[in-house]
């Protein structure tokens, strides 16, 4: 299940890269055309980019930011910090979701924060978007609840502008921590953010089939329901693990993932142990679930891949990724009657788009299955595009709730 039911305010700002190779704000719609989503993803991910920021106790190397002159803290730890320059996405954004790719040896972790400049010229406070380590032996991997002021609020991993406020620019900050008993250092290979402004909409136009017609990628299949009731300490059990199950499918498509020694904490006869491993290592101790978006892409990045959270404008845009050999994890929500063949309804769910039929319908690995063989499914293009792209939807009791607005995980070498 999806980690939360989005409010309409929250749903109006979660977005993705514009193409597999580039990012930028969407073009202005033609006069009289339906408003389009404004989307931008930007990251700092090499030595030259990191040198444009401000470093305090860290150094940019070919393998990422690392601690060099750590500052002692009162709690027996040390830290250093890198702060990005101001970045302007080119439009007034209503939400921001950060992503990071990092390695955290034992005794180390990172904290990711963001600040914004509003459309009235005010600078916001710094908001914590994650305290993260791959393992769970040193800190509890967590977001921070209760962050809200006159400018913005943090909803798990999403910084949302307050009503009447928009973000014209932002900065990111990453703090590298370690226990003072170790000389190990985290390494941060990439730090970025997706900003967006998505119009409220119950319906979206159906895009024309494009570059990926007839392509199906050989993504492994894992069913989350095989883990129902198992390890309830990680988000209530496997029936809630759609996000880490989807992430693990993509991870193993690229030939990456945990080795047998990493899985030794699980019983020898445990079915599909890598799924449970992914759930444990994406678990957010504050939100109490495994659906934290950047925690999932950071999990994939631990295994040498590049991962970030974004939004996309349409299935035609997503097809460019599939045509390039990149499966995409998508967030959807729907009533059972709105997606033929699913056999269930959901307030929020993650599944992997692995291809398209010759007619342009969507081939997915949907982890909401009782068998691995039953994971593959084909959904009508118009229905899938709607339940993925819309930001407002009707609920079974006749109410109105938020929709995913095109959220996606992009994970690739």
Residue, then its C-alpha position, 0 to 999 in steps of 0.5 A: x500500500x502507498x504510505x499515505x493518502x495525499x491531501x489535495x494540497x499535497x497532491x498538487x506538487x510531486x513531479x519527475x524529470x522531463x526526459x531520460x537525459x535532461x531536466x527542465x520546466x515544462x513548456x507554457x501551454x498554448x492559448x486555450x489548452x489544458x494547463x500542464x504540469x510544471x516539472x523540474x529535476x536538478x541534481x549536483x553529482x560530480x566534483x565540478x558541481x560540488x565545488x559550486x556549493x559551500x563545504x565545511x569539513x567535507x571535500x568533493x572527490x571522484x567518489x563523492x563528498x566525504x568528511x575530511x575535517x569533522x566538527x565534534x558534536x556534544x553527543x559523541x559524534x562528528x560532522x561536516x556539511x555541504x550546502x548547494x548554491x541557490x537553484x531556480x527551477x524557472x517556475x513557481x513550485x508548490x512542492x519539493x522532493x529531495x533525492x540522494x545517492x550515498x554510501x554509509x559505512x557502519x558508524x555513519x549517516x547523513x541528514x538532508x535538508x532544504x530551504x526555499x525562497x518564496x515568490x514574495x522574496x522571503x527565505x524559509x527555514x531549513x526543513x529536514x527531509x531525511x536522516x538516512x543510513x542504509x543500515x539500522x545499527x547506528x540510527x533509526x532511518x527517519x523523517x521528522x514529523x511536525x515541521x510546519x510554519x507560515x511558509x511550508x510543511x513537511x509531509x513525510x518526504x515532501x516539502x509543500x508550500x503553504x496556501x498562497x505561497x510558492x517556491x521560486x528557488x531552493x537550496x539543499x544541504x547534506x550533513x555527513x555524520x559519524x561516531x567519533x570512535x570511527x574514521x569511516x566517512x559517508x560518501x554522497x555521490x548525488x544530491x538533487x530535488x524534484x520541484x513541481x506545480x501540478x494542476x488540480x485534475x480528475x481526468x487527464x488526456x490519453x497520450x498517443x503510443x510512442x517509442x516503446x510499443x511492442x517492447x517488454x523488459x525482462x524484469x524479475x517478478x516478486x509478489x508482495x502478498x507472499x510476505x503478508x503478515x511477515x515482519x510486521x515491525x517493518x510497516x505492518x508486514x508484506x501486504x504493505x510492501x509494494x514500494x520495496x517490492x517494486x524497487x527490488x524488482x528493478x534493482x535485480x533487473x540491473x543485476x544488483x542487490x544483496x548477497x547471501x551474507x546480507x540476507x543471513x538475518x532471514x531464515x534459510x527457507x524464507x521465500x524471496x528474501x531480497x524483498x524482506x531485505x528491501x523492506x527492512x532497509x527502506x523502513x522509515x521509523x517516523x512514518x512507520x512504513x516502507x513507502x518513503x519515496x527517496x528512501x527507496x531510491x537511496x536503497x537502490x543507490x546503495x548497490x551502485x545504481x543511480x536513483x531519484x524520485x521524479x514526476x512525468x507528464x505522460x505515458x509517452x514520456x515514460x515510454x522513452x525510458x522503457x525504449x532505452x531499457x529503463x523500467x519505471x516504478x509508478x505511483x497509482x491510486x484507484x477504485x476497483x472499477x477504474x482499472x480493469x483486470x486489477x481486481x482490487x482498489x487502493x488509496x495508493x500503490x506502487x508498480x513497475x512499468x516494464x513495457x507496452x503492447x503493440x497497441x500501446x497498453x501498459x505492461x506492468x509488474x504489479x506486486x499486489x499478487x498472491x504468486x510471482x507468476x501473477x505479477x505481470x499484468x496488462x492495463x488499458x492505456x487510458x485507465x492507467x494514465x488516469x490513475x497515475x497522472x491525476x491529482x484528484x479522485x473520487x473515493x468509494x464513499x463519494x468523497x474527494x482525495x488526492x492522486x499521485x500526479x505522475x510520481x515515478x522512481x527512476x533507477x538505472x546504472 
